[in-house]
Amino acid sequence: HISKGDIKMICVICKGEIEKHYTEEGVMYWDQGHNAEPIADGRCCDKCNQDIVIQYRISDMLVNKGGGNG
């Protein structure tokens, strides 16, 4: 029998394992990773989210910030 804690989620970008997040008391509270859009369709690990996804979103926002406000 496989418990939910035994299932490993894989990052759609680097194919590494998605980290589990724990409280200070050691209770796991999140194991679903991050939204990898617009880089990929699926979930990504902490490192790919920080180094790739967020950086892309910031760059895209800065490039396309003109809109109707400027």
ZANU-383796 format. One record per residue: x negated, y, z of N, C-alpha, C, O, CB in turn; residue in three letters. Coordinates in steps of 0.1 Angstrom, whole numbers, padded with zeros to 4 digits, always signed. Atoms other than C-alpha are relative to their C-alpha. Glycine has a CB too. Example, Ala and Ser with C-alpha at 12.3 -4.5 7.8 and 13.67 -1.06 7.14 Angstrom:
ZANU-383796
-0009-0012+0000-0123-0045+0078-0009+0012+0000-0019+0012+0007+0010+0000+0012ALA+0009-0011+0000-0137-0011+0071+0008+0011+0008+0003+0022+0009-0004+0005-0014SER
//
This chain:
ZANU-383796
-0008-0012+0000+0000+0000+0000-0009+0012+0000-0018+0013+0008+0010+0000+0012HIS+0008-0012+0002-0014+0034-0010+0008+0012+0007+0020+0014+0004-0002+0003-0015ILE-0006-0011-0006-0007+0064+0012-0003+0013-0008-0012+0012-0016-0004+0002+0015SER+0002-0012+0007-0004+0099-0002-0015+0006+0002-0020+0011-0007+0010+0011+0004LYS+0014-0004-0003-0038+0107+0015-0011-0007-0009-0022-0002-0010-0003-0002+0014GLY+0010+0008+0008-0055+0081-0007+0000+0004-0015-0009+0001-0022+0003-0015+0001ASP-0001-0004+0014-0044+0097-0040-0009+0012-0003-0008+0022+0004+0014+0003-0004ILE+0009-0011+0004-0071+0119-0056+0005+0007-0012+0008+0001-0022-0014-0005-0002LYS-0004-0009+0011-0061+0148-0078-0013+0004-0007-0023+0007-0001+0009+0012+0004MET+0012-0003+0008-0085+0155-0106+0002+0014-0007+0013+0017-0013-0003-0011-0011ILE+0000-0013+0006-0094+0190-0119+0001-0001-0015-0007-0009-0021-0012+0008+0004CYS-0002+0001+0014-0082+0195-0155-0012+0007-0008-0013+0005-0020+0013+0006-0005VAL+0011-0007+0006-0113+0217-0162-0013-0008+0001-0019-0011-0009-0001+0014+0006ILE+0013+0006-0002-0143+0200-0147+0001-0016+0002-0009-0023+0002-0008+0006+0012CYS-0003+0014-0002-0127+0165-0141-0005-0005+0014-0005-0017+0017-0007-0008-0011LYS+0004+0004-0013-0140+0166-0105+0013-0001+0009+0024+0002+0005-0009+0011+0006GLY-0011+0002-0009-0119+0158-0075+0005+0014+0006-0003+0022+0010-0004-0009+0012GLU-0005-0012-0006-0096+0186-0062+0000-0001+0015+0004-0011+0021+0015+0002-0005ILE+0002+0000-0014-0104+0195-0026+0013+0000+0008+0023+0005+0003-0008+0012+0004GLU-0011-0001-0009-0080+0190+0003-0004+0012+0010-0015+0013+0013+0003-0013+0008LYS+0002-0011-0009-0076+0220+0026+0006-0004+0014+0017-0009+0015+0007+0013-0005HIS-0004+0004-0013-0074+0215+0064+0000+0012+0009-0007+0022+0008-0010-0010+0005TYR-0001-0011-0010-0064+0237+0094-0013-0002+0009-0020-0012+0008+0013-0001+0008THR+0011+0001-0010-0090+0243+0122+0001-0012+0008-0008-0018+0013-0001+0013+0008GLU-0002+0012-0008-0074+0214+0140-0002-0013-0008+0000-0024-0002+0014+0001+0006GLU+0003+0011+0008-0082+0191+0111+0013-0006-0007+0012-0017-0012-0006-0011+0009GLY-0012+0004+0006-0046+0188+0098+0000+0004-0015-0001+0016-0018+0013+0005+0007VAL+0000-0003+0014-0045+0186+0060+0013+0007-0004+0024+0002-0001-0001-0013-0009MET-0012-0008+0003-0021+0213+0047+0002+0003-0015+0012+0007-0019+0000+0013+0007TYR-0001-0002+0015-0028+0215+0009-0009-0009-0007-0021-0009-0004-0002+0015-0003TRP+0008+0008+0008-0040+0191-0016+0003+0000-0015+0000-0008-0023+0001-0015+0004ASP-0005-0001+0014-0025+0203-0049-0009+0009-0009-0005+0012-0020+0014+0006+0001GLN+0009-0009+0008-0054+0226-0061+0007+0013-0004+0015+0018+0003-0004-0008-0012GLY-0004-0013+0005-0047+0257-0081+0006-0001-0014+0003-0010-0022-0012+0010+0000HIS-0005+0000+0014-0028+0266-0113-0011+0004-0009-0018+0014-0007+0012+0011+0000ASN+0011-0002+0009-0053+0264-0141+0003+0008-0012-0005+0011-0020-0005-0014-0005ALA-0004-0009+0011-0033+0286-0165-0008+0013+0000-0010+0018+0012+0015+0002+0000GLU-0003+0004+0014-0042+0301-0189-0012-0008-0006-0012-0011-0018+0002+0013-0008PRO+0012+0008+0005-0075+0281-0192+0005-0014-0004+0000-0019-0014-0011-0001+0011ILE-0005+0014+0003-0057+0247-0191+0014-0002+0006+0018+0006+0015-0010-0011+0006ALA-0014+0004-0005-0023+0231-0184-0002-0010+0011-0005-0022+0008+0009-0005-0012ASP+0002+0010-0011-0025+0215-0150-0005+0007+0012-0004+0019+0014-0008-0011-0004GLY+0005-0005-0012-0042+0219-0117-0016+0000+0000-0021-0009-0007+0005-0008+0012ARG+0014+0000+0000-0078+0228-0110-0006+0001+0015+0001+0004+0024-0006+0012-0008CYS+0006+0000-0013-0103+0226-0081-0004+0015+0004-0002+0024-0004-0013-0008+0000CYS+0003-0013-0005-0114+0255-0059-0011+0007-0008-0010+0019-0012-0005-0001+0015ASP+0011-0006+0007-0147+0261-0078+0004+0005-0014+0001+0016-0018-0011-0010-0001LYS-0004-0004+0014-0131+0262-0113+0010+0012+0001+0010+0020-0007+0006-0012-0007CYS-0010-0011-0002-0103+0284-0100-0008+0013+0003-0005+0024-0004+0009-0002+0012ASN+0008-0012-0004-0129+0309-0085-0008+0005-0012-0009+0016-0015-0008-0003+0012GLN+0010-0004+0010-0155+0308-0113+0005+0002-0014-0001+0009-0022-0011-0011+0000ASP-0005-0001+0014-0134+0304-0144+0014+0006-0001+0016+0016-0008+0001-0015-0006ILE-0014-0005+0002-0096+0309-0140+0002+0014+0005+0007+0023-0003+0009-0009+0008VAL-0002-0014-0005-0096+0340-0118-0008+0010-0008-0004+0021-0011-0004+0001+0015ILE+0008-0009+0008-0125+0356-0137+0007+0003-0014+0007+0014-0019-0014-0006-0003GLN-0007-0002+0013-0106+0350-0170+0012+0009+0002+0014+0019-0006+0005-0013-0006TYR-0012-0008-0003-0074+0365-0155-0004+0015+0002+0003+0024-0003+0008-0005+0012ARG+0005-0014-0002-0093+0396-0143-0004+0007-0013+0000+0018-0015-0011+0000+0011ILE+0005-0005+0013-0110+0401-0176+0012+0003-0009+0012+0014-0016-0010-0009-0007SER-0012-0002+0009-0077+0397-0195+0008+0012+0005+0013+0019-0003+0009-0013+0000ASP-0007-0011-0005-0060+0421-0172-0007+0014-0003+0000+0023-0006+0002-0001+0016MET+0007-0013+0003-0087+0448-0177+0000+0003-0014+0002+0015-0018-0015-0002+0005LEU-0001-0002+0014-0087+0443-0214+0014+0005-0005+0015+0014-0013-0004-0012-0008VAL-0014-0003+0004-0049+0445-0217+0007+0010+0009+0019+0010+0009+0007-0013-0001ASN-0007-0009-0010-0042+0471-0190+0006+0012-0006+0015+0018+0001-0010+0004+0011LYS-0005-0011+0007-0034+0498-0215+0015+0001+0001+0021+0011+0006-0004+0001-0014GLY-0015+0000+0000+0003+0489-0218+0006+0013-0004+0002+0019-0014+0004-0004+0014GLY-0007-0013+0003+0025+0519-0217-0005+0011+0010+0001+0022+0010+0015-0001+0000GLY+0004-0009-0010+0007+0535-0188-0012+0009-0003-0016+0018+0005-0003-0007+0013ASN+0012-0007+0002-0024+0549-0204-0001+0007-0013-0010+0014-0016-0012-0008+0001GLY
//
